[in-house]
Protein backbone atom coordinates (compact mmCIF):
# COMPACT_ATOMS: atom_id res chain seq x y z
CA UNK A 1 0.00 0.00 0.00
CA UNK A 2 1.35 3.44 -1.01
CA UNK A 3 -0.10 6.64 0.41
CA UNK A 4 0.01 10.19 -0.96
CA UNK A 5 3.47 11.04 0.40
CA UNK A 6 4.93 7.95 -1.31
CA UNK A 7 5.38 6.27 2.02
CA UNK A 8 5.23 2.49 1.75
CA UNK A 9 2.81 0.95 4.26
CA UNK A 10 2.93 -2.64 5.43
CA UNK A 11 0.19 -4.93 6.64
CA UNK A 12 0.35 -6.51 10.07
CA UNK A 13 1.23 -9.84 8.43
CA UNK A 14 4.14 -8.23 6.59
CA UNK A 15 5.42 -6.56 9.74
CA UNK A 16 5.21 -9.82 11.67
CA UNK A 17 7.16 -11.57 8.93
CA UNK A 18 10.01 -9.05 8.67
CA UNK A 19 10.26 -8.60 12.46
CA UNK A 20 9.88 -12.27 13.33
CA UNK A 21 7.01 -11.79 15.80
CA UNK A 22 3.44 -13.01 16.11
CA UNK A 23 0.36 -10.88 15.52
CA UNK A 24 -0.47 -11.21 19.20
CA UNK A 25 2.93 -9.74 20.13
CA UNK A 26 2.52 -6.95 17.58
CA UNK A 27 -0.91 -5.97 18.88
CA UNK A 28 0.35 -6.08 22.47
CA UNK A 29 2.90 -3.43 21.61
CA UNK A 30 -0.04 -1.22 20.73
CA UNK A 31 -1.78 -2.12 24.00
CA UNK A 32 1.37 -1.16 25.93
CA UNK A 33 1.25 2.27 24.32
CA UNK A 34 4.56 1.60 22.58
CA UNK A 35 3.42 1.31 18.96
CA UNK A 36 0.83 3.28 17.02
CA UNK A 37 0.03 2.09 13.47
CA UNK A 38 0.63 4.75 10.88
CA UNK A 39 -2.86 4.25 9.47
CA UNK A 40 -5.99 2.34 10.52
CA UNK A 41 -8.69 1.85 7.90
CA UNK A 42 -11.88 3.24 9.49
CA UNK A 43 -14.09 0.85 7.52
CA UNK A 44 -12.23 -2.42 7.99
CA UNK A 45 -10.13 -1.74 11.11
CA UNK A 46 -7.07 -3.06 9.27
CA UNK A 47 -3.81 -1.66 10.55
CA UNK A 48 -1.00 -0.43 8.34
CA UNK A 49 2.54 0.34 9.44
CA UNK A 50 5.40 2.35 8.00
CA UNK A 51 9.15 1.77 8.18
CA UNK A 52 9.39 3.82 11.39
CA UNK A 53 6.93 1.41 13.02
CA UNK A 54 9.12 -1.50 11.91
CA UNK A 55 12.26 0.06 13.35
CA UNK A 56 10.36 0.77 16.57
CA UNK A 57 9.62 -2.94 16.89
CA UNK A 58 13.34 -3.56 16.43
CA UNK A 59 14.13 -1.10 19.21
CA UNK A 60 11.68 -2.89 21.47
CA UNK A 61 13.33 -6.23 20.71
CA UNK A 62 16.77 -4.75 21.37
CA UNK A 63 15.83 -3.32 24.76
CA UNK A 64 13.93 -6.47 25.69
CA UNK A 65 17.03 -8.49 24.79
CA UNK A 66 19.15 -6.63 27.35
CA UNK A 67 16.65 -7.32 30.10
CA UNK A 68 14.54 -4.18 30.35
CA UNK A 69 10.94 -4.69 31.45
CA UNK A 70 8.07 -3.78 29.13
CA UNK A 71 7.28 -0.72 31.24
CA UNK A 72 10.91 0.41 31.19
CA UNK A 73 11.04 0.01 27.41
CA UNK A 74 7.88 2.04 26.85
CA UNK A 75 8.98 4.78 29.25
CA UNK A 76 12.44 5.04 27.66
CA UNK A 77 11.12 5.05 24.09
CA UNK A 78 8.50 7.69 24.87
CA UNK A 79 11.00 9.70 26.93
CA UNK A 80 9.01 9.35 30.16
CA UNK A 81 12.00 8.67 32.42
CA UNK A 82 14.38 10.77 34.44
CA UNK A 83 17.51 10.03 32.43
CA UNK A 84 19.93 10.35 35.36
CA UNK A 85 17.85 8.04 37.57
CA UNK A 86 17.41 5.54 34.75
CA UNK A 87 21.14 5.41 34.03
CA UNK A 88 21.95 5.02 37.72
CA UNK A 89 19.47 2.16 38.14
CA UNK A 90 20.65 0.30 35.05
CA UNK A 91 24.33 0.69 35.95
CA UNK A 92 23.57 -0.73 39.39
CA UNK A 93 21.93 -3.74 37.72
CA UNK A 94 24.90 -4.09 35.38
CA UNK A 95 27.31 -3.98 38.31
CA UNK A 96 25.38 -6.69 40.17
CA UNK A 97 25.31 -8.87 37.06
CA UNK A 98 29.05 -8.42 36.52
CA UNK A 99 29.80 -9.33 40.15
CA UNK A 100 27.59 -12.41 39.90
CA UNK A 101 29.25 -13.55 36.67
CA UNK A 102 32.73 -13.02 38.14
CA UNK A 103 31.80 -15.10 41.18
CA UNK A 104 30.18 -17.77 39.01
CA UNK A 105 33.21 -17.97 36.73
CA UNK A 106 35.50 -18.18 39.75
CA UNK A 107 33.56 -21.19 41.03
CA UNK A 108 33.18 -23.12 37.78
CA UNK A 109 36.82 -22.60 36.75
CA UNK A 110 37.92 -23.39 40.32
CA UNK A 111 40.47 -20.60 40.32
CA UNK A 112 41.06 -17.19 41.85
CA UNK A 113 39.90 -14.26 39.79
CA UNK A 114 41.68 -11.01 39.10
CA UNK A 115 41.08 -8.01 41.30
CA UNK A 116 38.54 -5.37 40.28
CA UNK A 117 36.80 -2.20 41.37
CA UNK A 118 33.12 -2.52 42.24
CA UNK A 119 30.19 -0.44 43.38
CA UNK A 120 28.56 -1.43 46.65
CA UNK A 121 24.85 -0.66 46.86
CA UNK A 122 23.28 1.24 49.70
CA UNK A 123 21.76 -1.35 52.02
CA UNK A 124 20.18 -1.82 55.42
CA UNK A 125 21.49 -4.76 57.42
CA UNK A 126 20.62 -6.72 60.53
CA UNK A 127 23.96 -6.68 62.35
CA UNK A 128 25.28 -8.79 65.19
CA UNK A 129 28.68 -9.05 66.82
CA UNK A 130 30.35 -12.46 66.58
CA UNK A 131 33.43 -13.90 68.31
CA UNK A 132 34.89 -17.17 67.01
CA UNK A 133 38.15 -19.10 67.32
CA UNK A 134 38.19 -20.63 63.87
CA UNK A 135 36.68 -19.93 60.48
CA UNK A 136 34.61 -23.11 60.81
CA UNK A 137 33.14 -21.85 64.08
CA UNK A 138 32.49 -18.45 62.51
CA UNK A 139 30.50 -20.11 59.70
CA UNK A 140 28.33 -21.94 62.25
CA UNK A 141 27.72 -18.74 64.22
CA UNK A 142 26.83 -16.91 61.01
CA UNK A 143 24.21 -19.57 60.35
CA UNK A 144 22.69 -19.11 63.81
CA UNK A 145 22.62 -15.32 63.41
CA UNK A 146 20.93 -15.64 60.02
CA UNK A 147 18.40 -18.03 61.50
CA UNK A 148 17.67 -15.63 64.37
CA UNK A 149 17.17 -12.74 61.96
CA UNK A 150 14.55 -14.76 60.08
CA UNK A 151 12.97 -15.99 63.32
CA UNK A 152 12.52 -12.41 64.53
CA UNK A 153 10.54 -11.63 61.39
CA UNK A 154 12.91 -9.36 59.50
CA UNK A 155 12.27 -9.32 55.76
CA UNK A 156 15.47 -10.57 54.12
CA UNK A 157 16.90 -8.95 51.01
CA UNK A 158 18.14 -11.88 48.96
CA UNK A 159 19.49 -9.69 46.15
CA UNK A 160 22.43 -8.55 48.31
CA UNK A 161 25.08 -10.87 49.81
CA UNK A 162 25.68 -11.42 53.51
CA UNK A 163 29.02 -10.10 54.72
CA UNK A 164 31.27 -9.74 57.72
CA UNK A 165 32.93 -6.45 58.64
CA UNK A 166 36.60 -7.24 59.29
CA UNK A 167 38.21 -4.41 61.23
CA UNK A 168 41.72 -5.90 61.64
CA UNK A 169 44.05 -7.03 58.87
CA UNK A 170 44.72 -10.76 58.83
CA UNK A 171 41.96 -11.32 61.39
CA UNK A 172 40.79 -14.40 59.48
CA UNK A 173 44.32 -15.80 59.26
CA UNK A 174 44.88 -15.36 63.00
CA UNK A 175 41.45 -16.58 64.11
CA UNK A 176 42.70 -19.76 65.78
CA UNK A 177 45.48 -17.87 67.59
CA UNK A 178 43.87 -14.70 68.88
CA UNK A 179 40.20 -15.22 68.07
CA UNK A 180 38.09 -13.51 65.43
CA UNK A 181 35.81 -10.59 66.30
CA UNK A 182 33.66 -9.18 63.53
CA UNK A 183 30.22 -7.79 62.75
CA UNK A 184 28.01 -10.10 60.72
CA UNK A 185 25.63 -8.20 58.40
CA UNK A 186 22.45 -9.61 56.86
CA UNK A 187 20.80 -7.37 54.22
CA UNK A 188 17.12 -6.66 54.90
CA UNK A 189 14.33 -4.88 53.05
CA UNK A 190 14.89 -1.13 52.45
CA UNK A 191 11.62 -0.34 54.26
CA UNK A 192 12.82 -1.99 57.50
CA UNK A 193 12.53 0.43 60.39
CA UNK A 194 15.75 1.34 62.18
CA UNK A 195 16.29 -0.35 65.55
CA UNK A 196 19.23 -1.50 67.66
CA UNK A 197 19.98 -4.34 65.23
CA UNK A 198 19.66 -2.38 61.99
CA UNK A 199 22.53 -0.45 60.43
CA UNK A 200 22.47 1.51 57.19
CA UNK A 201 25.42 1.37 54.77
CA UNK A 202 25.77 4.10 52.16
CA UNK A 203 26.48 3.36 48.52
CA UNK A 204 30.24 3.35 47.95
CA UNK A 205 33.03 2.17 45.68
CA UNK A 206 35.32 -0.66 46.65
CA UNK A 207 38.34 -2.72 45.67
CA UNK A 208 37.44 -6.40 45.29
CA UNK A 209 39.25 -9.71 45.13
CA UNK A 210 37.57 -13.07 44.59
CA UNK A 211 38.96 -16.34 45.93
CA UNK A 212 37.99 -19.97 45.69
CA UNK A 213 38.47 -23.15 47.71
CA UNK A 214 37.88 -24.56 51.17
CA UNK A 215 38.58 -22.73 54.45
CA UNK A 216 42.31 -23.55 54.26
CA UNK A 217 42.87 -21.13 51.36
CA UNK A 218 41.59 -18.09 53.27
CA UNK A 219 44.90 -17.06 54.96
CA UNK A 220 46.76 -16.87 51.64
CA UNK A 221 43.75 -15.22 49.99
CA UNK A 222 43.65 -12.60 52.75
CA UNK A 223 47.39 -11.87 52.41
CA UNK A 224 47.07 -11.48 48.64
CA UNK A 225 44.19 -9.04 49.12
CA UNK A 226 46.06 -6.75 51.50
CA UNK A 227 49.20 -6.92 49.36
CA UNK A 228 47.18 -5.59 46.42
CA UNK A 229 45.64 -2.86 48.59
CA UNK A 230 49.09 -1.66 49.67
CA UNK A 231 50.53 -1.89 46.16
CA UNK A 232 47.76 0.34 44.83
CA UNK A 233 48.10 2.80 47.74
CA UNK A 234 44.40 2.80 48.48
CA UNK A 235 42.81 4.61 51.40
CA UNK A 236 39.92 2.88 53.11
CA UNK A 237 36.68 4.75 53.74
CA UNK A 238 35.27 1.91 55.88
CA UNK A 239 36.54 -1.41 57.27
CA UNK A 240 36.87 -4.29 54.81
CA UNK A 241 33.99 -6.66 54.12
CA UNK A 242 34.37 -10.41 53.79
CA UNK A 243 31.68 -12.10 51.70
CA UNK A 244 31.12 -15.84 51.42
CA UNK A 245 29.08 -16.01 48.22
CA UNK A 246 28.84 -19.79 48.30
CA UNK A 247 29.33 -21.09 51.80
CA UNK A 248 28.66 -23.91 54.14
CA UNK A 249 24.86 -23.65 54.12
CA UNK A 250 24.17 -22.16 50.69
CA UNK A 251 22.97 -25.47 49.27
CA UNK A 252 23.51 -29.21 49.35
CA UNK A 253 25.27 -29.11 45.98
CA UNK A 254 28.13 -27.08 47.43
CA UNK A 255 30.99 -28.98 49.03
CA UNK A 256 33.72 -27.49 51.23
CA UNK A 257 36.04 -26.99 48.26
CA UNK A 258 33.29 -25.22 46.28
CA UNK A 259 33.23 -22.09 48.42
CA UNK A 260 33.69 -18.71 46.77
CA UNK A 261 34.93 -15.76 48.83
CA UNK A 262 35.20 -12.05 48.19
CA UNK A 263 37.14 -9.44 50.10
CA UNK A 264 35.99 -5.86 49.43
CA UNK A 265 37.56 -2.71 50.81
CA UNK A 266 35.44 0.45 50.56
CA UNK A 267 37.88 3.09 49.31
CA UNK A 268 38.38 6.83 49.07
CA UNK A 269 41.00 6.73 46.36
CA UNK A 270 42.87 4.25 44.22
CA UNK A 271 46.19 4.33 42.44
CA UNK A 272 45.69 1.77 39.66
C-alpha positions in Angstrom: 0.0 0.0 0.0 1.3 3.4 -1.0 -0.1 6.6 0.4 0.0 10.2 -1.0 3.5 11.0 0.4 4.9 8.0 -1.3 5.4 6.3 2.0 5.2 2.5 1.8 2.8 1.0 4.3 2.9 -2.6 5.4 0.2 -4.9 6.6 0.4 -6.5 10.1 1.2 -9.8 8.4 4.1 -8.2 6.6 5.4 -6.6 9.7 5.2 -9.8 11.7 7.2 -11.6 8.9 10.0 -9.1 8.7 10.3 -8.6 12.5 9.9 -12.3 13.3 7.0 -11.8 15.8 3.4 -13.0 16.1 0.4 -10.9 15.5 -0.5 -11.2 19.2 2.9 -9.7 20.1 2.5 -7.0 17.6 -0.9 -6.0 18.9 0.3 -6.1 22.5 2.9 -3.4 21.6 0.0 -1.2 20.7 -1.8 -2.1 24.0 1.4 -1.2 25.9 1.3 2.3 24.3 4.6 1.6 22.6 3.4 1.3 19.0 0.8 3.3 17.0 0.0 2.1 13.5 0.6 4.7 10.9 -2.9 4.3 9.5 -6.0 2.3 10.5 -8.7 1.9 7.9 -11.9 3.2 9.5 -14.1 0.8 7.5 -12.2 -2.4 8.0 -10.1 -1.7 11.1 -7.1 -3.1 9.3 -3.8 -1.7 10.5 -1.0 -0.4 8.3 2.5 0.3 9.4 5.4 2.4 8.0 9.1 1.8 8.2 9.4 3.8 11.4 6.9 1.4 13.0 9.1 -1.5 11.9 12.3 0.1 13.4 10.4 0.8 16.6 9.6 -2.9 16.9 13.3 -3.6 16.4 14.1 -1.1 19.2 11.7 -2.9 21.5 13.3 -6.2 20.7 16.8 -4.8 21.4 15.8 -3.3 24.8 13.9 -6.5 25.7 17.0 -8.5 24.8 19.2 -6.6 27.3 16.6 -7.3 30.1 14.5 -4.2 30.4 10.9 -4.7 31.4 8.1 -3.8 29.1 7.3 -0.7 31.2 10.9 0.4 31.2 11.0 0.0 27.4 7.9 2.0 26.8 9.0 4.8 29.2 12.4 5.0 27.7 11.1 5.0 24.1 8.5 7.7 24.9 11.0 9.7 26.9 9.0 9.4 30.2 12.0 8.7 32.4 14.4 10.8 34.4 17.5 10.0 32.4 19.9 10.3 35.4 17.8 8.0 37.6 17.4 5.5 34.8 21.1 5.4 34.0 21.9 5.0 37.7 19.5 2.2 38.1 20.6 0.3 35.0 24.3 0.7 36.0 23.6 -0.7 39.4 21.9 -3.7 37.7 24.9 -4.1 35.4 27.3 -4.0 38.3 25.4 -6.7 40.2 25.3 -8.9 37.1 29.1 -8.4 36.5 29.8 -9.3 40.1 27.6 -12.4 39.9 29.2 -13.5 36.7 32.7 -13.0 38.1 31.8 -15.1 41.2 30.2 -17.8 39.0 33.2 -18.0 36.7 35.5 -18.2 39.8 33.6 -21.2 41.0 33.2 -23.1 37.8 36.8 -22.6 36.7 37.9 -23.4 40.3 40.5 -20.6 40.3 41.1 -17.2 41.8 39.9 -14.3 39.8 41.7 -11.0 39.1 41.1 -8.0 41.3 38.5 -5.4 40.3 36.8 -2.2 41.4 33.1 -2.5 42.2 30.2 -0.4 43.4 28.6 -1.4 46.7 24.9 -0.7 46.9 23.3 1.2 49.7 21.8 -1.4 52.0 20.2 -1.8 55.4 21.5 -4.8 57.4 20.6 -6.7 60.5 24.0 -6.7 62.3 25.3 -8.8 65.2 28.7 -9.1 66.8 30.3 -12.5 66.6 33.4 -13.9 68.3 34.9 -17.2 67.0 38.1 -19.1 67.3 38.2 -20.6 63.9 36.7 -19.9 60.5 34.6 -23.1 60.8 33.1 -21.9 64.1 32.5 -18.5 62.5 30.5 -20.1 59.7 28.3 -21.9 62.3 27.7 -18.7 64.2 26.8 -16.9 61.0 24.2 -19.6 60.3 22.7 -19.1 63.8 22.6 -15.3 63.4 20.9 -15.6 60.0 18.4 -18.0 61.5 17.7 -15.6 64.4 17.2 -12.7 62.0 14.5 -14.8 60.1 13.0 -16.0 63.3 12.5 -12.4 64.5 10.5 -11.6 61.4 12.9 -9.4 59.5 12.3 -9.3 55.8 15.5 -10.6 54.1 16.9 -8.9 51.0 18.1 -11.9 49.0 19.5 -9.7 46.1 22.4 -8.5 48.3 25.1 -10.9 49.8 25.7 -11.4 53.5 29.0 -10.1 54.7 31.3 -9.7 57.7 32.9 -6.5 58.6 36.6 -7.2 59.3 38.2 -4.4 61.2 41.7 -5.9 61.6 44.0 -7.0 58.9 44.7 -10.8 58.8 42.0 -11.3 61.4 40.8 -14.4 59.5 44.3 -15.8 59.3 44.9 -15.4 63.0 41.4 -16.6 64.1 42.7 -19.8 65.8 45.5 -17.9 67.6 43.9 -14.7 68.9 40.2 -15.2 68.1 38.1 -13.5 65.4 35.8 -10.6 66.3 33.7 -9.2 63.5 30.2 -7.8 62.8 28.0 -10.1 60.7 25.6 -8.2 58.4 22.5 -9.6 56.9 20.8 -7.4 54.2 17.1 -6.7 54.9 14.3 -4.9 53.1 14.9 -1.1 52.5 11.6 -0.3 54.3 12.8 -2.0 57.5 12.5 0.4 60.4 15.7 1.3 62.2 16.3 -0.3 65.5 19.2 -1.5 67.7 20.0 -4.3 65.2 19.7 -2.4 62.0 22.5 -0.4 60.4 22.5 1.5 57.2 25.4 1.4 54.8 25.8 4.1 52.2 26.5 3.4 48.5 30.2 3.3 48.0 33.0 2.2 45.7 35.3 -0.7 46.7 38.3 -2.7 45.7 37.4 -6.4 45.3 39.2 -9.7 45.1 37.6 -13.1 44.6 39.0 -16.3 45.9 38.0 -20.0 45.7 38.5 -23.2 47.7 37.9 -24.6 51.2 38.6 -22.7 54.4 42.3 -23.6 54.3 42.9 -21.1 51.4 41.6 -18.1 53.3 44.9 -17.1 55.0 46.8 -16.9 51.6 43.8 -15.2 50.0 43.7 -12.6 52.8 47.4 -11.9 52.4 47.1 -11.5 48.6 44.2 -9.0 49.1 46.1 -6.7 51.5 49.2 -6.9 49.4 47.2 -5.6 46.4 45.6 -2.9 48.6 49.1 -1.7 49.7 50.5 -1.9 46.2 47.8 0.3 44.8 48.1 2.8 47.7 44.4 2.8 48.5 42.8 4.6 51.4 39.9 2.9 53.1 36.7 4.8 53.7 35.3 1.9 55.9 36.5 -1.4 57.3 36.9 -4.3 54.8 34.0 -6.7 54.1 34.4 -10.4 53.8 31.7 -12.1 51.7 31.1 -15.8 51.4 29.1 -16.0 48.2 28.8 -19.8 48.3 29.3 -21.1 51.8 28.7 -23.9 54.1 24.9 -23.7 54.1 24.2 -22.2 50.7 23.0 -25.5 49.3 23.5 -29.2 49.4 25.3 -29.1 46.0 28.1 -27.1 47.4 31.0 -29.0 49.0 33.7 -27.5 51.2 36.0 -27.0 48.3 33.3 -25.2 46.3 33.2 -22.1 48.4 33.7 -18.7 46.8 34.9 -15.8 48.8 35.2 -12.0 48.2 37.1 -9.4 50.1 36.0 -5.9 49.4 37.6 -2.7 50.8 35.4 0.5 50.6 37.9 3.1 49.3 38.4 6.8 49.1 41.0 6.7 46.4 42.9 4.3 44.2 46.2 4.3 42.4 45.7 1.8 39.7 
